Amino acid sequence: MSQRMKPRFVPSSCRTYSSSDPPLGTNWVPILTCAADFPIELFGVAITQLIDHPEYNSTLILRSETLQDSTDEFPDLAPELEGLIPIRNIHRLLLPRRPMRDSSLEQHCTLYSTSSTAPPSLLVLTPIVSPHSSLPYYHPTVFHLAFRYLSSSPASLRIEVVPLPGTLLDPDSRLYRTSLALLETLHRYGWGTLTQYRKRVAHDQLVKREEYQDLYLVMRERYKHLVGQWKEVTDPLKHVFEDVGIATFLMLLWKNTYRSPTSASDKEKEDPCDEPWKHWPRPPGGFVDLGCGNGLLTHILVSEGYAGTGFDLRARTSWAHYPPNTQQHLRVHAFNPTTSLPSLSPSEHQSASPDHSTSSGRATNESDGYTIPPQAFLIGNHADELTPWVPVVATLCDASGYLSIPCCAWTFDRKFDRARDRPWPVPPAPQPSAPCADSSVASSSTPHDLLNSGPEQLSAFIATLTLGADNNLTSSYAQYRIWLATLSSWLGWAVECEMLRIPSTRNWAVVGRNRLGVSNEVEAPSDDEERNVNMNIYVQRVRDVVEGVQLRGTFKTRRPEGKAGDTHEKQHHEQNMLGDRKVWLDEDLNAIETVPEPSSPPM
């Protein structure tokens, strides 16, 4: 079946109109019209999208909130129109993107039809303004604005208005340009409804849009001054507001993730201006920003009361200009995941103290003693070479979760190659049978054999990743994201994805905060034996990855700059004198282990 060709949007001014389709009334002025390339039965669906998302037509509008939706009560402000009856009224509140500049506005959205059983053919927008008030800039200067579906042959769409006195209506006027944009949007929505259009990406999967936008507005006001004080050579507008967005997302994600199961959900709406996040739940071990770069994300989180550390290979110019409280949480550090991971065998993982008071599960760098705390939340924001290591480190360091926003495509020790680096096995998670209940047996078994990952499973898994439309899944970046997501799942993390609302084309994020087959609640899981068996399998898989990279010997940690680099070089030389390969001895067989190469998952 041939694909339908999308019709062109060809608007025309309503200088004349057919006598069969006169204006809605004597005070109504037709502005623009175009062909309706969809049936009237779809008008209601298309127009509802326009009602729900006014922000798509104006960058000055943040969103709308529905105050009341009624099919039997209609306001006096809704106009009476000959031959039409009101069938639904939506009372909404328009929220501005810049509340310090523009005011909010209430508005009636009234749908009309020719009868109670016929589909809607008209939408009238009516602003609610007191006699001595003025309309905000983002709203057209009208008493009413109407979207009409005219069923005459050929069918057409028309915009009509009841303008305020003195409003210009010529093609160069602001009202005309606004009407043109609104008509084009309705034309596009109608065609999308007809062809069952799917959004390319899905936002707000893990954090509610309203919560995010409200908190982001506050955070933006608190840190927008940094744009004028930017010390780096990079674009301040992009980097400041990008990190403000990521910090906002993390604060809300942590609030929802670490809330006590016994605590009641928030009934009343919190006012972000009251700084409620000061008392929100947070990661038990704080956060660790891997490759923190300019340190702004760490600065924002620390300034808002969150404990954590950011490290990178070199100190950026910005670091010295942050307050002392931020500077003490930034450090120059060359993290080598092949040598910095804890010397913890799979069978030892289950004996670690529940309160994490021992050193088990911590990643320590031998050169400076830096330790990733247990139950920390790891952040990999465009971490480049460290990106694939984030779920690996999170597994062995007993992290409480992680957020990874990939940019440059790297595997563990080389550039990603879509032909070579195939996706890892995907869920269901391993469920050992009764004979393998003994943790020593489970940990020594081949974990790859416990998964049966076929094409159907992989396709179903990919569909959950919110990567975009189907025709984008073959790109190299899409394949890399699939590789990363399957890696996280293979290491026992329940994969969640989000398209972040940040000013970056690389805004896809993968989140791990729950374990497959393992309870992540505050209280201990009910089946400790099952948890230990599962964790042994995941820890062994991580060791397969690390040992394979060690054997290839191609992973290189870049040298830090300055004094930190001199210390690192000295420590590295001393380590080389002791041998650059670590021999893993099997205590039972007293033999050298053979470690598989991890970059290409076992089939």
C-alpha positions as MATLAB code, in Angstrom:
seq = 'MSQRMKPRFVPSSCRTYSSSDPPLGTNWVPILTCAADFPIELFGVAITQLIDHPEYNSTLILRSETLQDSTDEFPDLAPELEGLIPIRNIHRLLLPRRPMRDSSLEQHCTLYSTSSTAPPSLLVLTPIVSPHSSLPYYHPTVFHLAFRYLSSSPASLRIEVVPLPGTLLDPDSRLYRTSLALLETLHRYGWGTLTQYRKRVAHDQLVKREEYQDLYLVMRERYKHLVGQWKEVTDPLKHVFEDVGIATFLMLLWKNTYRSPTSASDKEKEDPCDEPWKHWPRPPGGFVDLGCGNGLLTHILVSEGYAGTGFDLRARTSWAHYPPNTQQHLRVHAFNPTTSLPSLSPSEHQSASPDHSTSSGRATNESDGYTIPPQAFLIGNHADELTPWVPVVATLCDASGYLSIPCCAWTFDRKFDRARDRPWPVPPAPQPSAPCADSSVASSSTPHDLLNSGPEQLSAFIATLTLGADNNLTSSYAQYRIWLATLSSWLGWAVECEMLRIPSTRNWAVVGRNRLGVSNEVEAPSDDEERNVNMNIYVQRVRDVVEGVQLRGTFKTRRPEGKAGDTHEKQHHEQNMLGDRKVWLDEDLNAIETVPEPSSPPM';
ca = [
       0.000    0.000    0.000;
       1.447    3.340   -1.024;
       1.949    5.939    1.677;
      -0.347    8.933    1.620;
       1.246   12.173    0.551;
       0.928   14.871    3.190;
      -1.123   17.737    1.716;
       0.413   21.182    1.524;
      -0.841   23.891    3.827;
      -2.194   26.590    1.491;
      -3.885   29.365    3.473;
      -5.786   32.258    1.973;
      -7.193   35.488    3.378;
     -10.947   35.672    3.854;
     -11.507   38.759    1.731;
     -14.594   37.046    0.340;
     -16.573   34.035    1.467;
     -19.483   31.947    0.254;
     -23.000   32.986    1.200;
     -23.536   29.399    2.347;
     -20.831   29.834    4.985;
     -21.279   33.354    6.412;
     -19.435   34.540    9.526;
     -20.652   33.370   12.927;
     -22.264   36.761   13.578;
     -22.288   40.414   12.660;
     -19.351   41.217   14.933;
     -17.268   38.228   13.785;
     -14.458   38.789   11.279;
     -13.130   35.865    9.166;
      -9.330   36.038    8.967;
      -7.909   32.974    7.214;
      -9.056   29.721    5.635;
      -7.502   26.556    4.188;
      -8.598   23.152    2.917;
      -9.693   20.555    5.474;
      -7.955   17.327    4.454;
      -9.673   15.210    7.114;
     -13.331   14.417    7.903;
     -15.371   16.355   10.456;
     -15.415   13.309   12.741;
     -11.727   13.923   13.465;
     -12.076   17.657   14.129;
     -12.788   17.094   17.829;
      -9.662   14.952   18.280;
      -7.458   17.428   16.427;
      -8.807   20.472   18.249;
      -8.379   18.768   21.635;
      -4.649   18.540   21.001;
      -4.601   22.274   20.404;
      -6.492   22.848   23.668;
      -4.195   20.575   25.664;
      -0.920   22.051   24.364;
      -1.039   25.812   23.777;
       2.718   25.897   24.410;
       3.286   24.310   20.995;
       2.131   27.568   19.375;
       3.817   30.067   21.666;
       7.202   29.944   23.326;
       5.841   32.421   25.870;
       3.356   29.866   27.253;
       4.585   27.181   29.653;
       1.479   24.967   29.641;
      -2.221   24.957   30.430;
      -3.992   23.468   33.433;
      -7.632   22.388   33.230;
      -9.706   23.929   36.019;
     -13.059   22.478   34.967;
     -14.356   20.282   32.156;
     -18.142   20.249   31.782;
     -20.713   19.062   29.254;
     -23.771   20.542   30.974;
     -22.666   23.877   32.461;
     -21.660   26.715   30.150;
     -20.399   30.196   31.122;
     -22.218   33.398   30.307;
     -19.100   34.521   28.410;
     -19.582   31.748   25.847;
     -21.280   33.377   22.836;
     -24.705   32.303   21.587;
     -24.426   31.295   17.935;
     -27.236   30.687   15.500;
     -27.661   27.066   14.453;
     -25.067   25.816   16.959;
     -25.296   24.494   20.530;
     -22.503   24.237   23.089;
     -21.657   20.638   23.929;
     -18.519   20.986   26.082;
     -16.689   23.733   27.959;
     -13.113   23.501   29.228;
     -12.117   26.164   31.728;
      -8.330   26.311   31.633;
      -5.476   28.352   33.066;
      -2.646   29.473   30.782;
       0.679   29.637   32.609;
       3.449   31.877   31.217;
       6.995   30.676   30.720;
       8.256   33.912   32.291;
       5.961   34.569   35.269;
       8.059   37.559   36.304;
       7.178   39.242   32.997;
       3.795   37.855   31.898;
       0.728   37.067   33.962;
      -1.330   33.896   33.823;
      -4.735   33.955   32.143;
      -7.936   31.970   32.538;
      -9.775   31.041   29.375;
     -12.955   29.248   28.287;
     -12.631   26.725   25.453;
     -16.164   26.010   24.222;
     -16.966   23.314   21.667;
     -20.116   23.659   19.543;
     -22.063   21.321   17.280;
     -25.154   21.425   15.096;
     -26.883   18.934   17.427;
     -26.256   16.962   20.591;
     -25.443   13.829   18.560;
     -23.308   15.433   15.826;
     -19.509   15.781   16.135;
     -18.131   19.193   17.139;
     -17.453   21.592   14.291;
     -16.450   24.751   16.173;
     -14.137   25.786   19.003;
     -14.363   29.251   20.553;
     -11.605   30.553   22.831;
     -12.732   33.266   25.256;
     -10.267   34.994   27.605;
     -11.502   35.845   31.110;
     -10.343   39.380   31.835;
     -11.614   41.799   34.458;
     -12.827   45.207   33.184;
      -9.704   47.106   34.241;
      -7.145   44.477   33.242;
      -5.318   43.882   29.978;
      -4.501   40.719   28.122;
      -0.975   39.323   28.498;
       1.259   39.721   25.484;
       1.044   36.050   24.462;
      -2.749   36.236   23.933;
      -4.306   37.797   20.796;
      -6.206   41.050   21.368;
      -9.681   39.561   20.876;
     -12.889   38.960   22.782;
     -13.269   35.595   21.028;
     -11.241   33.475   18.622;
     -12.962   30.645   16.726;
     -11.781   27.565   14.794;
     -14.449   26.389   12.330;
     -14.849   23.217   10.306;
     -16.997   24.012    7.269;
     -18.482   20.900    5.657;
     -19.393   22.529    2.345;
     -17.735   21.005   -0.698;
     -14.815   21.128   -0.542;
     -14.484   21.074    3.258;
     -12.416   23.867    4.772;
     -11.055   25.265    8.027;
     -11.540   28.885    8.983;
     -10.412   31.198   11.783;
     -12.732   34.028   12.839;
     -12.336   36.581   15.609;
     -14.206   39.245   17.527;
     -11.348   41.750   17.829;
     -10.841   44.314   20.557;
     -11.313   47.913   19.429;
      -8.328   49.245   17.515;
      -6.919   45.796   16.664;
      -5.216   45.693   13.269;
      -6.284   42.897   10.903;
      -4.069   43.396    7.852;
      -1.623   40.642    6.759;
       1.265   42.421    8.496;
      -0.533   42.593   11.831;
       0.315   40.415   14.837;
      -3.221   39.005   15.015;
      -3.014   37.868   11.390;
       0.349   36.149   11.965;
      -0.963   34.450   15.106;
      -4.056   33.243   13.251;
      -1.854   31.887   10.477;
       0.211   29.867   12.946;
      -2.905   28.525   14.697;
      -4.550   27.509   11.431;
      -1.400   25.711   10.274;
      -1.277   23.818   13.587;
      -4.898   22.699   13.290;
      -4.296   21.626    9.678;
      -1.284   19.556   10.806;
      -3.111   18.019   13.782;
      -6.009   17.005   11.547;
      -3.714   15.253    9.099;
      -1.817   13.590   11.955;
      -5.070   12.311   13.424;
      -6.126   10.945   10.030;
      -2.827    9.098    9.519;
      -2.511    8.056   13.193;
       0.627   10.093   13.669;
       2.912    9.008   16.493;
       5.114   11.420   18.378;
       8.784   10.943   17.594;
       9.703   10.954   21.288;
       7.900   10.676   24.599;
       8.767   13.062   27.402;
       7.857   12.996   31.096;
       8.040    9.227   31.584;
       9.675    9.326   35.022;
       8.901   12.842   36.277;
       5.609   14.657   35.814;
       5.771   17.548   33.378;
       3.978   19.952   35.739;
       6.342   19.198   38.631;
       9.374   19.575   36.414;
       8.287   22.847   34.829;
       7.334   24.453   38.139;
      10.640   23.550   39.786;
      12.653   24.413   36.682;
      11.264   27.951   36.650;
      12.510   28.458   40.205;
      15.909   26.880   39.525;
      16.348   28.951   36.385;
      15.768   32.171   38.311;
      18.254   31.078   40.983;
      21.078   30.335   38.542;
      20.467   32.457   35.445;
      23.021   34.995   36.729;
      25.745   32.457   35.899;
      25.191   33.145   32.197;
      26.733   36.575   32.632;
      29.511   35.207   34.866;
      30.500   32.273   32.673;
      34.229   31.507   32.835;
      34.484   28.846   30.136;
      34.791   29.295   26.363;
      31.638   27.215   25.782;
      28.145   28.632   25.168;
      26.804   29.788   28.564;
      23.149   29.778   27.511;
      23.317   26.125   26.554;
      25.422   24.843   29.437;
      23.820   26.785   32.281;
      20.234   25.956   31.411;
      21.116   22.394   30.408;
      22.597   21.670   33.838;
      19.729   23.492   35.551;
      17.381   21.140   33.700;
      19.353   18.023   34.655;
      19.537   19.103   38.295;
      15.797   19.735   38.315;
      15.140   16.285   36.888;
      17.441   14.595   39.415;
      15.883   16.357   42.403;
      12.416   15.166   41.406;
      13.615   11.694   40.424;
      15.265   11.262   43.818;
      12.174   12.568   45.567;
      10.068    9.876   43.917;
      12.679    7.116   44.165;
      13.794    7.362   47.776;
      10.454    8.165   49.346;
       9.731    5.815   52.228;
       7.120    3.181   51.268;
       5.235    3.979   54.459;
       5.082    7.736   53.880;
       1.907    9.240   52.480;
       2.015   10.770   49.031;
       1.917   14.528   48.757;
      -1.722   15.536   48.792;
      -1.269   19.251   48.655;
       0.657   20.968   45.917;
       4.012   22.231   47.128;
       5.123   25.739   46.287;
       8.664   25.568   44.841;
       9.283   29.084   46.129;
       9.229   27.633   49.678;
      12.222   25.383   48.868;
      10.473   22.100   49.760;
      13.343   20.113   48.212;
      15.415   20.865   51.295;
      13.387   18.109   52.974;
      12.884   15.783   50.006;
      14.299   12.239   50.024;
      17.716   11.827   48.469;
      20.255    9.074   47.697;
      21.485    7.434   50.928;
      25.113    7.667   49.771;
      24.869   11.063   48.094;
      25.701   11.519   44.414;
      28.884   11.080   42.379;
      29.204   13.059   39.132;
      31.594   11.073   36.921;
      33.513   13.457   34.659;
      31.834   16.584   36.014;
      33.512   18.988   33.548;
      32.807   22.596   34.484;
      31.297   21.395   37.763;
      28.061   23.344   37.367;
      25.759   20.365   37.936;
      27.654   19.502   41.114;
      27.516   23.163   42.177;
      23.738   23.356   41.735;
      23.045   20.123   43.628;
      25.429   20.958   46.470;
      24.014   24.491   46.733;
      20.509   23.050   47.073;
      21.531   20.843   49.986;
      22.445   17.564   48.291;
      25.592   15.746   49.428;
      27.910   14.546   46.705;
      31.137   14.828   44.758;
      32.111   15.669   41.193;
      35.463   14.662   39.727;
      37.267   15.124   36.446;
      40.731   14.790   34.944;
      41.467   18.482   35.334;
      40.146   21.452   37.224;
      38.178   23.822   35.024;
      38.428   27.588   35.170;
      34.977   27.723   36.727;
      35.954   25.663   39.750;
      37.941   28.446   41.391;
      34.977   30.829   41.074;
      32.459   28.656   42.871;
      31.818   29.186   46.601;
      34.101   27.276   48.992;
      31.264   24.900   49.853;
      31.161   23.786   46.210;
      34.936   23.710   45.714;
      35.405   21.172   48.482;
      33.111   18.801   46.573;
      35.095   19.045   43.306;
      38.269   17.053   42.826;
      40.816   16.224   40.133;
      40.750   12.471   39.804;
      41.627    9.925   37.104;
      39.127    7.171   37.717;
      40.253    3.852   36.265;
      37.366    1.392   36.449;
      39.660   -1.539   35.635;
      41.736   -1.042   38.804;
      39.513    1.062   41.061;
      36.724   -1.460   41.575;
      36.424   -3.273   44.907;
      38.219   -6.580   45.354;
      34.993   -8.319   46.196;
      34.286  -11.815   44.911;
      30.721  -12.714   43.986;
      30.250  -14.919   47.041;
      31.362  -12.081   49.314;
      28.711   -9.726   47.976;
      26.008  -11.415   50.008;
      27.924  -11.128   53.270;
      28.364   -7.371   53.124;
      26.855   -5.598   56.090;
      23.274   -4.452   55.428;
      24.027   -1.050   56.853;
      27.042   -0.699   54.525;
      29.329    0.051   57.447;
      32.168   -2.021   55.953;
      34.348   -1.140   53.031;
      32.741   -3.833   50.851;
      31.176   -2.476   47.731;
      33.313    0.650   47.557;
      35.448    1.670   44.613;
      38.789    3.072   45.701;
      41.440    4.664   43.526;
      44.867    3.576   44.611;
      46.494    6.875   43.719;
      44.533    9.164   46.003;
      42.326    6.956   48.150;
      39.097    8.368   46.718;
      36.150    6.113   47.507;
      32.720    5.937   45.907;
      30.382    5.565   48.877;
      27.966    2.617   48.961;
      24.394    3.510   48.002;
      25.618    6.564   46.069;
      23.748    7.670   42.956;
      26.072    7.854   39.945;
      25.728   10.548   37.272;
      27.252   10.174   33.828;
      26.412   13.388   31.957;
      28.097   13.148   28.538;
      30.845   11.179   30.294;
      32.339    9.907   26.977;
      34.742    7.003   27.737;
      33.185    6.461   31.170;
      29.641    6.179   29.782;
      29.552    2.366   29.375;
      31.213    1.941   32.750;
      28.410    3.672   34.653;
      26.167    0.574   35.108;
      29.280   -1.571   35.652;
      30.556    0.623   38.473;
      27.018    0.994   39.867;
      26.707   -2.785   40.145;
      29.997   -3.471   41.908;
      29.899   -0.379   44.120;
      26.446   -1.151   45.499;
      25.074    2.098   44.076;
      21.466    3.026   44.760;
      21.010    4.038   41.113;
      22.421    6.007   38.222;
      21.603    8.445   35.435;
      23.512    8.219   32.176;
      23.164   10.752   29.332;
      25.302    9.373   26.493;
      26.928   11.541   23.868;
      30.076   10.211   22.168;
      29.766    6.488   21.441;
      32.326    4.469   23.412;
      32.484    0.870   24.529;
      34.723   -0.129   27.423;
      38.052    0.515   25.727;
      37.363    1.617   22.149;
      34.965    3.477   19.907;
      31.575    1.866   19.390;
      31.260   -0.126   16.168;
      27.694   -1.030   15.294;
      28.834   -4.026   13.222;
      31.044   -5.434   15.964;
      29.287   -4.408   19.178;
      25.954   -6.188   19.174;
      23.233   -5.726   21.839;
      23.574   -7.708   25.045;
      21.017  -10.333   26.100;
      17.814   -8.770   27.403;
      15.121   -9.662   29.994;
      13.629  -11.727   31.456;
      16.098  -11.596   34.297;
      17.809  -14.844   35.345;
      15.701  -16.967   37.674;
      17.919  -19.840   38.892;
      16.246  -23.209   39.283;
      16.117  -25.071   42.569;
      19.400  -27.010   42.064;
      21.226  -23.673   41.659;
      19.938  -22.180   44.894;
      23.396  -22.633   46.396;
      25.126  -19.305   45.797;
      28.469  -20.975   45.162;
      26.973  -22.978   42.327;
      25.129  -19.995   40.898;
      28.176  -17.769   40.950;
      30.380  -20.313   39.224;
      27.836  -21.118   36.525;
      27.923  -19.367   33.161;
      25.459  -16.471   33.642;
      24.913  -16.019   29.909;
      23.207  -19.429   29.697;
      20.496  -18.258   32.094;
      19.097  -15.858   29.507;
      17.242  -16.779   26.363;
      17.225  -13.601   24.308;
      15.660  -13.844   20.866;
      14.776  -11.252   18.221;
      11.245  -10.896   19.573;
      12.517  -10.146   23.069;
      15.015   -7.639   21.741;
      12.372   -5.874   19.630;
       9.998   -5.677   22.596;
      12.790   -4.326   24.782;
      13.782   -1.681   22.228;
      10.164   -0.507   22.036;
      10.376    0.515   25.708;
      13.426    2.745   25.239;
      11.626    5.821   23.776;
      14.334    6.165   21.136;
      12.078    7.849   18.586;
      10.244    6.926   15.411;
      10.932    3.539   13.813;
      12.968    4.984   10.964;
      15.496    6.391   13.435;
      16.400    3.057   15.050;
      19.016    2.200   12.439;
      21.240    5.209   13.076;
      24.583    4.655   14.753;
      23.559    6.734   17.788;
      20.330    4.752   18.158;
      22.250    1.472   17.973;
      24.665    2.750   20.608;
      21.797    3.622   22.945;
      20.342    0.159   22.420;
      23.749   -1.327   23.266;
      23.948    0.730   26.464;
      20.397   -0.109   27.539;
      20.842   -3.843   26.958;
      24.128   -3.701   28.891;
      22.341   -2.168   31.871;
      19.659   -4.842   31.736;
      22.245   -7.621   31.405;
      23.888   -6.332   34.574;
      20.612   -6.562   36.464;
      19.206   -3.037   36.271;
      15.578   -2.369   35.418;
      16.043    0.029   32.500;
      14.028    3.244   32.408;
      14.479    5.932   29.769;
      13.619    9.603   29.490;
      13.935   12.310   26.880;
      15.090   15.157   29.102;
      13.730   18.668   28.649;
      17.139   20.265   28.164;
      18.627   22.394   25.334;
      20.660   19.562   23.807;
      20.222   17.180   20.899;
      21.773   14.514   23.125;
      18.986   14.523   25.705;
      18.168   10.811   25.879;
      18.879    9.375   29.323;
      18.887    5.885   30.774;
      18.066    5.505   34.460;
      18.770    2.542   36.716;
      17.200    2.649   40.161;
      15.697   -0.827   40.642;
      17.251   -4.243   40.322;
      15.758   -6.992   38.204;
      14.511   -9.646   40.577;
      15.766   -7.643   43.551;
      13.682   -5.406   45.795;
      14.987   -1.856   46.036;
      12.795   -0.788   48.915;
      14.170    0.739   52.106;
      13.298   -2.395   54.038;
      15.233   -5.615   53.412;
      13.799   -7.853   50.692;
      11.682  -10.743   51.877;
      13.752  -13.367   50.048;
      17.380  -12.697   50.915;
      18.511  -15.999   49.419;
      17.027  -15.160   46.029;
      18.524  -11.672   46.173;
      21.977  -13.062   46.913;
      21.787  -15.573   44.074;
      20.750  -12.891   41.599;
      23.405  -10.460   42.790;
      26.074  -13.138   42.493;
      25.138  -13.594   38.852;
      25.249   -9.846   38.130;
      28.544   -9.366   39.973;
      30.099  -12.226   38.031;
      29.013  -10.628   34.776;
      30.692   -7.381   35.800;
      33.873   -9.271   36.561;
      33.712  -10.870   33.122;
      33.621   -7.364   31.643;
      36.446   -5.966   33.773;
      38.750   -8.963   33.386;
      38.208   -9.045   29.622;
      39.237   -5.388   29.351;
      42.242   -6.026   31.579;
      43.396   -8.896   29.399;
      43.188   -6.834   26.215;
      45.189   -4.104   27.913;
      43.915   -1.352   25.624;
      42.061    0.737   28.216;
      44.042    3.875   29.041;
      43.154    6.395   31.724;
      44.007    9.875   30.573;
      46.592   11.634   32.697;
      45.270   14.433   34.959;
      46.792   17.862   34.480;
      48.969   19.747   36.949;
      50.190   18.346   40.279;
      47.434   15.773   40.311;
      48.825   14.402   37.043;
      52.364   14.207   38.448;
      51.117   12.184   41.420;
      49.072    9.947   39.115;
      52.083    9.310   36.850;
      54.242    8.321   39.793;
      51.623    5.943   41.161;
      51.072    4.468   37.704;
      54.804    3.825   37.287;
      54.968    2.060   40.658;
      52.037   -0.133   39.685;
      53.711   -1.063   36.387;
      56.825   -2.134   38.270;
      54.647   -4.687   40.071;
      53.208   -5.979   36.806;
      50.554   -4.666   34.491;
      48.373   -7.781   34.583;
      46.530   -9.069   37.589;
      46.335  -12.855   37.898;
      43.070  -14.182   39.231;
      43.536  -17.440   41.131;
      40.830  -19.962   41.652;
      41.095  -20.909   45.318;
      39.814  -24.426   44.721;
      41.793  -25.295   41.543;
      44.750  -22.978   42.174;
      44.777  -22.187   38.459;
      44.635  -19.106   36.280;
      41.118  -18.163   35.156;
      40.335  -17.712   31.491;
      38.254  -14.577   31.020;
      36.010  -14.017   27.954;
      36.100  -10.794   25.947;
      33.017   -8.763   26.939;
      32.506   -6.318   24.059;
      30.637   -8.875   21.964;
      28.071  -10.583   24.224;
      27.894  -14.379   24.213;
      25.349  -15.708   21.778;
];
